[in-house]
């Protein structure tokens, strides 16, 4: 999977979409369309942040960061979720409530509906790009959502939330066309804002797990232990610790009880062989500590 392809596609689509939404929001006076403009510009800012995070995470290890800079992607994904969801949600919610309390006329509803429809279509296009990259990388949607690719998952969630928000906005504008009550515009915008804020909390909480040091998945841990204990020179794995250092970078520390009677050279050879087998079975494993236990 190519993260930069997904990020650049998102940036390009949102840049165009922001200009369209903002122009129609100013023309029509609709807070619902303005909510779409706010979301797309914060989505654009979030995409830039994710691209920066991907870039700085590629720096090689140094004295202060002996395990590399992979966690940069977790930090900037967390930042992007705050910018995209929380900031956009609060601004949209505020605008919607203002329209409810002090409604102003909404005009050019046809253009507003077309703008929201375009947002929906672009968001669907973003999901198609992500799914195509998953197919290229021979990865399922389930494994993707269970992975540590928080930056790409944030973009995916952005598109999903955008589709839901566009559906709410479109429905609100349809009702506004029927009933001609500008308060409906404020209610629709408020609903979109609440949706964004809620999604922001969920995505930020998920990313936080990786920032504080989340272990590899239980299925991956079982696979690691199975590979180690399959070696005839190994009696039992007595201790297991792990941490995700990046979307494709894991640290695993093992305490291994080897069979009795092995010499030091034989234990070293066993560790080398097991390490090689582990890296084949679990490609994200870039840092392995294996401690013999008597």
MIVO-83018 format. One record per residue (C-alpha): x, y, z; residue in three letters. Coordinates in steps of 0.02 Angstrom, whole numbers. Layout:
! MIVO-83018
<x X | y Y | z Z | residu ALA>;
...
//
This chain:
! MIVO-83018
<x 0 | y 0 | z 0 | residu UNK>;
<x 65 | y 173 | z -44 | residu UNK>;
<x 17 | y 300 | z 91 | residu UNK>;
<x 77 | y 449 | z -10 | residu UNK>;
<x -43 | y 407 | z -153 | residu UNK>;
<x -193 | y 410 | z -37 | residu UNK>;
<x -136 | y 570 | z 49 | residu UNK>;
<x -101 | y 664 | z -114 | residu UNK>;
<x -267 | y 609 | z -188 | residu UNK>;
<x -356 | y 674 | z -33 | residu UNK>;
<x -265 | y 840 | z -40 | residu UNK>;
<x -304 | y 868 | z -223 | residu UNK>;
<x -489 | y 826 | z -208 | residu UNK>;
<x -514 | y 930 | z -51 | residu UNK>;
<x -426 | y 1082 | z -125 | residu UNK>;
<x -550 | y 1086 | z -270 | residu UNK>;
<x -698 | y 1047 | z -160 | residu UNK>;
<x -658 | y 1184 | z -34 | residu UNK>;
<x -662 | y 1318 | z -169 | residu UNK>;
<x -830 | y 1256 | z -236 | residu UNK>;
<x -911 | y 1241 | z -64 | residu UNK>;
<x -848 | y 1408 | z -1 | residu UNK>;
<x -907 | y 1500 | z -156 | residu UNK>;
<x -1082 | y 1425 | z -148 | residu UNK>;
<x -1091 | y 1450 | z 42 | residu UNK>;
<x -1057 | y 1636 | z 18 | residu UNK>;
<x -1180 | y 1645 | z -127 | residu UNK>;
<x -1322 | y 1553 | z -40 | residu UNK>;
<x -1293 | y 1601 | z 140 | residu UNK>;
<x -1319 | y 1419 | z 191 | residu UNK>;
<x -1234 | y 1365 | z 353 | residu UNK>;
<x -1254 | y 1185 | z 295 | residu UNK>;
<x -1148 | y 1216 | z 140 | residu UNK>;
<x -1028 | y 1318 | z 245 | residu UNK>;
<x -1008 | y 1166 | z 358 | residu UNK>;
<x -950 | y 1068 | z 206 | residu UNK>;
<x -825 | y 1205 | z 163 | residu UNK>;
<x -758 | y 1208 | z 341 | residu UNK>;
<x -740 | y 1020 | z 343 | residu UNK>;
<x -650 | y 1013 | z 177 | residu UNK>;
<x -524 | y 1149 | z 224 | residu UNK>;
<x -486 | y 1065 | z 391 | residu UNK>;
<x -477 | y 900 | z 298 | residu UNK>;
<x -352 | y 982 | z 182 | residu UNK>;
<x -250 | y 1045 | z 330 | residu UNK>;
<x -258 | y 872 | z 409 | residu UNK>;
<x -195 | y 793 | z 248 | residu UNK>;
<x -46 | y 911 | z 246 | residu UNK>;
<x -7 | y 865 | z 426 | residu UNK>;
<x -16 | y 679 | z 383 | residu UNK>;
<x 100 | y 704 | z 234 | residu UNK>;
<x 224 | y 793 | z 348 | residu UNK>;
<x 211 | y 651 | z 474 | residu UNK>;
<x 246 | y 522 | z 339 | residu UNK>;
<x 398 | y 621 | z 282 | residu UNK>;
<x 479 | y 644 | z 453 | residu UNK>;
<x 444 | y 464 | z 503 | residu UNK>;
<x 564 | y 406 | z 365 | residu UNK>;
<x 716 | y 481 | z 454 | residu UNK>;
<x 845 | y 351 | z 505 | residu UNK>;
<x 877 | y 305 | z 688 | residu UNK>;
<x 995 | y 416 | z 788 | residu UNK>;
<x 1065 | y 426 | z 964 | residu UNK>;
<x 908 | y 507 | z 1036 | residu UNK>;
<x 791 | y 395 | z 937 | residu UNK>;
<x 875 | y 224 | z 927 | residu UNK>;
<x 716 | y 139 | z 866 | residu UNK>;
<x 685 | y 266 | z 728 | residu UNK>;
<x 548 | y 395 | z 706 | residu UNK>;
<x 400 | y 284 | z 662 | residu UNK>;
<x 293 | y 354 | z 804 | residu UNK>;
<x 296 | y 522 | z 716 | residu UNK>;
<x 154 | y 454 | z 609 | residu UNK>;
<x 50 | y 415 | z 763 | residu UNK>;
<x 77 | y 590 | z 833 | residu UNK>;
<x 34 | y 680 | z 673 | residu UNK>;
<x -116 | y 566 | z 644 | residu UNK>;
<x -177 | y 617 | z 817 | residu UNK>;
<x -149 | y 800 | z 772 | residu UNK>;
<x -239 | y 779 | z 606 | residu UNK>;
<x -390 | y 702 | z 692 | residu UNK>;
<x -401 | y 852 | z 809 | residu UNK>;
<x -388 | y 975 | z 665 | residu UNK>;
<x -505 | y 886 | z 547 | residu UNK>;
<x -641 | y 827 | z 663 | residu UNK>;
<x -638 | y 929 | z 823 | residu UNK>;
<x -599 | y 1100 | z 749 | residu UNK>;
<x -716 | y 1078 | z 601 | residu UNK>;
<x -851 | y 1006 | z 713 | residu UNK>;
<x -847 | y 1147 | z 840 | residu UNK>;
<x -847 | y 1283 | z 705 | residu UNK>;
<x -990 | y 1197 | z 612 | residu UNK>;
<x -1089 | y 1172 | z 772 | residu UNK>;
<x -1068 | y 1354 | z 818 | residu UNK>;
<x -1127 | y 1412 | z 646 | residu UNK>;
<x -1276 | y 1296 | z 652 | residu UNK>;
<x -1331 | y 1357 | z 823 | residu UNK>;
<x -1316 | y 1538 | z 766 | residu UNK>;
<x -1429 | y 1499 | z 619 | residu UNK>;
<x -1556 | y 1419 | z 736 | residu UNK>;
<x -1555 | y 1566 | z 859 | residu UNK>;
<x -1549 | y 1704 | z 728 | residu UNK>;
<x -1596 | y 1628 | z 559 | residu UNK>;
<x -1546 | y 1717 | z 399 | residu UNK>;
<x -1620 | y 1684 | z 226 | residu UNK>;
<x -1546 | y 1545 | z 120 | residu UNK>;
<x -1547 | y 1564 | z -69 | residu UNK>;
<x -1483 | y 1472 | z -223 | residu UNK>;
<x -1537 | y 1305 | z -152 | residu UNK>;
<x -1508 | y 1215 | z -316 | residu UNK>;
<x -1325 | y 1264 | z -315 | residu UNK>;
<x -1314 | y 1218 | z -130 | residu UNK>;
<x -1384 | y 1045 | z -165 | residu UNK>;
<x -1262 | y 1022 | z -309 | residu UNK>;
<x -1117 | y 1073 | z -196 | residu UNK>;
<x -1164 | y 949 | z -60 | residu UNK>;
<x -1189 | y 814 | z -193 | residu UNK>;
<x -1015 | y 850 | z -259 | residu UNK>;
<x -944 | y 831 | z -83 | residu UNK>;
<x -1030 | y 663 | z -69 | residu UNK>;
<x -961 | y 607 | z -237 | residu UNK>;
<x -783 | y 663 | z -196 | residu UNK>;
<x -789 | y 573 | z -29 | residu UNK>;
<x -845 | y 413 | z -115 | residu UNK>;
<x -700 | y 439 | z -236 | residu UNK>;
<x -579 | y 451 | z -90 | residu UNK>;
<x -640 | y 286 | z -21 | residu UNK>;
<x -621 | y 207 | z -194 | residu UNK>;
<x -438 | y 265 | z -198 | residu UNK>;
<x -407 | y 188 | z -27 | residu UNK>;
<x -490 | y 24 | z -75 | residu UNK>;
<x -391 | y 17 | z -236 | residu UNK>;
<x -228 | y 38 | z -139 | residu UNK>;
<x -282 | y -98 | z -19 | residu UNK>;
<x -317 | y -213 | z -165 | residu UNK>;
<x -146 | y -170 | z -240 | residu UNK>;
<x -65 | y -214 | z -75 | residu UNK>;
<x -171 | y -373 | z -59 | residu UNK>;
<x -245 | y -313 | z 105 | residu UNK>;
<x -425 | y -330 | z 163 | residu UNK>;
<x -527 | y -188 | z 235 | residu UNK>;
<x -537 | y -282 | z 401 | residu UNK>;
<x -349 | y -303 | z 417 | residu UNK>;
<x -328 | y -120 | z 369 | residu UNK>;
<x -445 | y -60 | z 506 | residu UNK>;
<x -357 | y -173 | z 632 | residu UNK>;
<x -185 | y -111 | z 579 | residu UNK>;
<x -78 | y 28 | z 650 | residu UNK>;
<x -93 | y 136 | z 494 | residu UNK>;
<x -176 | y 276 | z 593 | residu UNK>;
<x -140 | y 411 | z 464 | residu UNK>;
<x -222 | y 317 | z 322 | residu UNK>;
<x -363 | y 261 | z 436 | residu UNK>;
<x -392 | y 443 | z 483 | residu UNK>;
<x -412 | y 486 | z 298 | residu UNK>;
<x -529 | y 339 | z 276 | residu UNK>;
<x -633 | y 394 | z 425 | residu UNK>;
<x -635 | y 571 | z 356 | residu UNK>;
<x -713 | y 509 | z 195 | residu UNK>;
<x -839 | y 400 | z 287 | residu UNK>;
<x -891 | y 544 | z 401 | residu UNK>;
<x -897 | y 661 | z 252 | residu UNK>;
<x -1019 | y 543 | z 165 | residu UNK>;
<x -1130 | y 536 | z 319 | residu UNK>;
<x -1118 | y 724 | z 343 | residu UNK>;
<x -1158 | y 756 | z 160 | residu UNK>;
<x -1311 | y 644 | z 174 | residu UNK>;
<x -1371 | y 742 | z 326 | residu UNK>;
<x -1334 | y 908 | z 240 | residu UNK>;
<x -1423 | y 854 | z 80 | residu UNK>;
<x -1575 | y 798 | z 178 | residu UNK>;
<x -1579 | y 964 | z 271 | residu UNK>;
<x -1571 | y 1064 | z 111 | residu UNK>;
<x -1710 | y 959 | z 34 | residu UNK>;
<x -1820 | y 995 | z 185 | residu UNK>;
<x -1772 | y 1178 | z 173 | residu UNK>;
<x -1827 | y 1179 | z -9 | residu UNK>;
<x -1996 | y 1106 | z 41 | residu UNK>;
<x -2033 | y 1206 | z 199 | residu UNK>;
<x -1932 | y 1367 | z 168 | residu UNK>;
<x -1884 | y 1380 | z 351 | residu UNK>;
<x -1701 | y 1435 | z 374 | residu UNK>;
<x -1698 | y 1357 | z 547 | residu UNK>;
<x -1690 | y 1188 | z 460 | residu UNK>;
<x -1525 | y 1244 | z 385 | residu UNK>;
<x -1457 | y 1276 | z 560 | residu UNK>;
<x -1519 | y 1109 | z 625 | residu UNK>;
<x -1436 | y 1015 | z 482 | residu UNK>;
<x -1272 | y 1108 | z 509 | residu UNK>;
<x -1279 | y 1072 | z 696 | residu UNK>;
<x -1306 | y 887 | z 663 | residu UNK>;
<x -1155 | y 884 | z 548 | residu UNK>;
<x -1052 | y 975 | z 680 | residu UNK>;
<x -1102 | y 852 | z 817 | residu UNK>;
<x -1058 | y 707 | z 700 | residu UNK>;
<x -884 | y 779 | z 670 | residu UNK>;
<x -849 | y 809 | z 854 | residu UNK>;
<x -903 | y 633 | z 900 | residu UNK>;
<x -795 | y 556 | z 763 | residu UNK>;
<x -648 | y 662 | z 822 | residu UNK>;
<x -656 | y 589 | z 997 | residu UNK>;
<x -665 | y 411 | z 930 | residu UNK>;
<x -518 | y 430 | z 810 | residu UNK>;
<x -410 | y 525 | z 937 | residu UNK>;
<x -442 | y 391 | z 1069 | residu UNK>;
<x -389 | y 253 | z 948 | residu UNK>;
<x -230 | y 345 | z 900 | residu UNK>;
<x -189 | y 381 | z 1082 | residu UNK>;
<x -169 | y 193 | z 1112 | residu UNK>;
<x -22 | y 189 | z 992 | residu UNK>;
<x 56 | y 347 | z 1062 | residu UNK>;
<x 65 | y 277 | z 1238 | residu UNK>;
<x 135 | y 111 | z 1177 | residu UNK>;
<x 10 | y -16 | z 1111 | residu UNK>;
<x 64 | y -197 | z 1091 | residu UNK>;
<x 49 | y -294 | z 929 | residu UNK>;
<x -117 | y -382 | z 901 | residu UNK>;
<x -155 | y -543 | z 995 | residu UNK>;
<x -160 | y -641 | z 833 | residu UNK>;
<x 12 | y -576 | z 785 | residu UNK>;
<x 78 | y -616 | z 960 | residu UNK>;
<x 14 | y -795 | z 946 | residu UNK>;
<x 96 | y -812 | z 776 | residu UNK>;
<x 263 | y -751 | z 845 | residu UNK>;
<x 256 | y -875 | z 991 | residu UNK>;
<x 207 | y -1018 | z 875 | residu UNK>;
<x 356 | y -984 | z 761 | residu UNK>;
<x 476 | y -978 | z 908 | residu UNK>;
<x 410 | y -1135 | z 993 | residu UNK>;
<x 408 | y -1231 | z 829 | residu UNK>;
<x 598 | y -1238 | z 836 | residu UNK>;
<x 650 | y -1404 | z 917 | residu UNK>;
<x 785 | y -1318 | z 1019 | residu UNK>;
<x 654 | y -1211 | z 1107 | residu UNK>;
<x 560 | y -1279 | z 1256 | residu UNK>;
<x 445 | y -1133 | z 1297 | residu UNK>;
<x 423 | y -945 | z 1277 | residu UNK>;
<x 420 | y -884 | z 1458 | residu UNK>;
<x 402 | y -697 | z 1431 | residu UNK>;
<x 328 | y -591 | z 1292 | residu UNK>;
<x 323 | y -401 | z 1273 | residu UNK>;
<x 290 | y -297 | z 1118 | residu UNK>;
<x 258 | y -121 | z 1058 | residu UNK>;
<x 209 | y -42 | z 893 | residu UNK>;
<x 342 | y 88 | z 849 | residu UNK>;
<x 259 | y 134 | z 685 | residu UNK>;
<x 129 | y 70 | z 562 | residu UNK>;
<x 256 | y -55 | z 493 | residu UNK>;
<x 378 | y -62 | z 638 | residu UNK>;
<x 361 | y -175 | z 790 | residu UNK>;
<x 472 | y -211 | z 940 | residu UNK>;
<x 462 | y -383 | z 1021 | residu UNK>;
<x 557 | y -441 | z 1176 | residu UNK>;
<x 558 | y -626 | z 1220 | residu UNK>;
<x 619 | y -733 | z 1362 | residu UNK>;
<x 648 | y -905 | z 1290 | residu UNK>;
<x 679 | y -1066 | z 1384 | residu UNK>;
<x 792 | y -1177 | z 1276 | residu UNK>;
<x 813 | y -1364 | z 1289 | residu UNK>;
<x 937 | y -1429 | z 1418 | residu UNK>;
<x 1112 | y -1475 | z 1362 | residu UNK>;
<x 1132 | y -1343 | z 1226 | residu UNK>;
<x 1300 | y -1255 | z 1218 | residu UNK>;
<x 1316 | y -1067 | z 1205 | residu UNK>;
<x 1358 | y -1081 | z 1020 | residu UNK>;
<x 1204 | y -1190 | z 990 | residu UNK>;
<x 1091 | y -1066 | z 1081 | residu UNK>;
<x 1163 | y -922 | z 978 | residu UNK>;
<x 1133 | y -1021 | z 818 | residu UNK>;
<x 955 | y -1057 | z 874 | residu UNK>;
<x 923 | y -873 | z 910 | residu UNK>;
<x 989 | y -824 | z 738 | residu UNK>;
<x 880 | y -954 | z 651 | residu UNK>;
<x 724 | y -912 | z 751 | residu UNK>;
<x 751 | y -726 | z 719 | residu UNK>;
<x 761 | y -758 | z 533 | residu UNK>;
<x 601 | y -861 | z 535 | residu UNK>;
<x 510 | y -729 | z 638 | residu UNK>;
<x 551 | y -589 | z 517 | residu UNK>;
<x 486 | y -694 | z 373 | residu UNK>;
<x 324 | y -734 | z 464 | residu UNK>;
<x 296 | y -558 | z 533 | residu UNK>;
<x 372 | y -425 | z 416 | residu UNK>;
<x 337 | y -275 | z 533 | residu UNK>;
<x 456 | y -352 | z 661 | residu UNK>;
<x 608 | y -240 | z 645 | residu UNK>;
<x 672 | y -244 | z 824 | residu UNK>;
<x 689 | y -413 | z 912 | residu UNK>;
<x 762 | y -447 | z 1084 | residu UNK>;
<x 777 | y -630 | z 1130 | residu UNK>;
<x 842 | y -673 | z 1303 | residu UNK>;
<x 883 | y -854 | z 1346 | residu UNK>;
<x 810 | y -912 | z 1511 | residu UNK>;
<x 874 | y -1061 | z 1605 | residu UNK>;
//
